[in-house]
């Protein structure tokens, strides 16, 4: 079996599931998600607690609340530095196939998930229907040259550890990204999604048509938000794994995706292979 330790919010959990699915498919083994880290509410001060978020998707996967490793398991920890992702994947060729694996890490790499894209597009479909107001907004998104603009703030602002590690992108980045996108497309309509809509309404202005998408549309665990974001034709996203997935799940082959060049404020973090080569990195 393949057991994956889940950590972080929805976007991180999606990366961890995806990597586990990749390895499980390579070895034709059952995939199990270990929720014990998410359920542990005794972390150090300043820790941002998360819940299991993947239950909103159509995943055919077993979850366990507690897992004890034994000698039949090989620990697969994500290396701190792996500049060449294919070489890291090749390591698994030398692991005995009769062994069970326990996987721990974040695995935020396009180079991993691209190998099973079609499977993930199916797995990450919502297991509940959009409400009527979201269906109406979806039609507006589909009928326009829609641009998803995502703003991530909350814990990036309020939590000192998160702010120092991730950093936050505000009006300066958004304005630069809008200018860049306007050069590359015509008649855009901007749809603004955020965990801090009040800040967005007070600080963001657009020359073209735009809509602030309130949390009335977020759905269970922000699942409708993710679906509506992914339906847009183009993207301006921050350094957020949630927004990364919204852009990646979109199937528009000519989509424009603008992201911050620096994904982490912590300069020691390696980000090779994180984003598809077609995405635009903005200084």
N, C-alpha and C positions, 0 to 999 in steps of 0.2 A: 504494500500500500504506500501511497504518498500522503504524508500529513503536512499541512501548511499552517504555520503560526500566523494568525491574523493580528495586525497592529495598525493603528492609525484610523483615519476616517474612511469614507466610502471610496475615494479615489485610490488610496493606498491599498485598501482591501481588494479592489478590482485588479490592481497590478499583482498582488500576491496570489489571488485566485488564478489569474491568467498564467503566471509562471508555473504554478502547481499543475494546471491543466496541460501545459506544454510538456512537462516532465512525465506526467501520468500517461499522456498519449504516446510518448516515445517508448515507454516501458510497458504499456498496456496494463496499468495498475489502477486500482481504485483510488480516488482522490477524497481526502477527508480534511475538513477545516477545523483547526483547533482554536476554540474561542477563549481559552483560559486566560490569556493575557488581557483581552478586552474585559473580562469579568472581574479581574483583579482590581479592586478599588483601594488598594493600599500602596499606591505609588508615591514617589517623592514629591515634596511641595512644588507647585508650578506645573505639574503634569496635566496635560489636557486629556480628560477621559473621553473615550469613544465607545459606541455600542456596535453590535453586529448590524451592518447595513445592507448586506447582500441578499437579505430575505425578500427584497422587493423584486428580484429578478427571477427569471425562469431557469434556475439552476437545479440540475439533478445531482445533488451532492449531499453527502452526510456531514453533519456538524457534531462536535463533541465539546462539552463544557470543561472537561479536564482530561489531560493525556499524560500518561507515564511512559517515558522512553525505556526501552529495554535493549539488550545486546543485539537484537535483530535489526536495529535501526542504525543507519548511517546519517550523521548530522551533515546537512548541506547549508552552511552559512554563506551568505553573499559576501564575497571578498571586499575589503575596503577599497581596493584599487583593482580595476580590471579594464584597462583601456581598450582591449580588443575583445569585444563581447563574444564573437564566434569561438575564440579560444576557450573562454569560460564554459560555453555550452559543450565543447568537445571533451571537457573533463568527464562528463557523464558517460562517455563511451567506455571508460576504464573502470567503472563501478560495477561490481557483480549484479546481474539482473535479478538474482534470487533474493536480494536484500530489500528491506523497506527503507524509505527515506523520510527524514524529518527536515523540513525546509524552513529556514528563518532568514528574513531579509525584506527589503522593500522592492527590489527588482524593477525599478522605474526605467525601463528601457524599451523603446520602440523595437529594437533589434530582437527582443524576446517575443513580444506579442504579435508581431507581423506574421510569424510562422503559422499561427492558428487564427487568423483574422475572421474567416467565415464562421468558425465555431463560436468565437467570442461575440460576433454580431447576433447570433442566435441566443447565446447564454445571457447576454445583457439586455434582453428585451424585458420590459416591465411585465409583472404578473398581474397587474390590475389595469383597468381602462382609464383613459383620460376623462375628467369631468367635462360637462358641456362647455363651460367657459374656456377651458384649455383647448378643446377641439376647435372652438372659434378662433382663438389666438393662433393655433397651429395652421389653420387655413391662411391666415394673414401672413404668417412666416413663409409658407410654401408659395404663396402667390406674389411675393415681392422679392427683390434682390436683398434678402435679409442678411444682416450682420449680427452675430451674437457678440455682445460686449459683456465680459464677466469681470466683476470687481470683487476681490477677496479682501476682507478686512477682519472683523471680529477678533479671533484669537491672535491674528498677526499683529493686531494693534494692542490688545489688552494684556496679552501674555508676554512678559519680558523675554522668556526663553525662545518663544516662537518668533518674536520680532528680531532678535539677534541672529537667529538661525536662518529664517526665511527672508526677512525684509518685506517691505510692502510697496506696491506700485500704485500710484494715484493719478492725479490729473495730468501731470507732465507726460507720463508714459501714454496715457489714453489719448491725449491730444496729438502726440507724435504718431501714434498708431493710426488714428483716424486720417491724418494727412497722408500717410503712406498708403492706406487702403483706398482713399479717394482717387489716388493716382492710377490705381490698378483696376477700378471697376466704375460703373456708371449707375446713377440713380439708386444708391444704397438706402436701405431702411434699417435703422439701428434698433436692436432690442436689447435692453440693458437688464442683466440678471445680477443679483448681488445678495450677499448676506447682510448688507447694510444699505438698504434702499433709501433710507432717510438721507444719508451722506451723499448718495448719488444724485438725488433730486436737488440737493442744495449746491452741488459742486460741478456737475457735468452739464454741458450744453453742446448741442450738435447743430450744424448748419442744415443738414438733411433731416428728413422725417425720422422721428424716433419715438420709442415706447418704453416706459419703465415697467418692467414685469414684476408686479407686486408678489408678495408671498402668498396671496390668495391662490396663486398658480403652482405653488411648490409641491403639493402632493405629499404622500407618505414618504418620510425621510428624503425629501427634496427629489423624489423620483420623477415627478412631472417636470420639474425644472430641468433635470438632466435630459429628459426626452425632448423638451421644447428647444433647449439649447442645441442639441445635436441635429435638430431639423433645420437649423439656419444654414444658409449657403456659404457664408464666410465667417471668420472668427477673429476677435481680438481677445486674447486670454492673458491672465496673469500667471504667476508662478504657482499654479494650483493643479494638483493631480485630478481633481474633480473636473475642472475646465479642460484639462488635457484630454480626458476621456470623451467629453462632449464633442470636441473637435475631431478626435480620432474615429469615433463611431459614425460620424457623418460620411455618407457615401458619394458625395459630390466630388468627382475626380478633378475638377478644376477649382476647388475651393481655395481661398486665400486664408492662411492661418498666420497671424502675427503673434509672436510671443516675446517675452523679455529674453535678451541674450544671456543675462545672468539669472539663472534659475534659483540659486541659493545665495543669500547674503554671505554665508559662511564660504569663503573662497576655497577652503580645503575640499569641498565636496566635488567629486568628479561627475560630470553629466554627459560624457560621450555616449552617443547612441540613445539618448533620452527622446529626442524629437526626430520625426521624419525629415529627410533632407530638403523636402519641398517647403517646409515651414520657414517663415521669415523671422530671423532673430533681430530684434530691435535693440540698439544700444540704450 
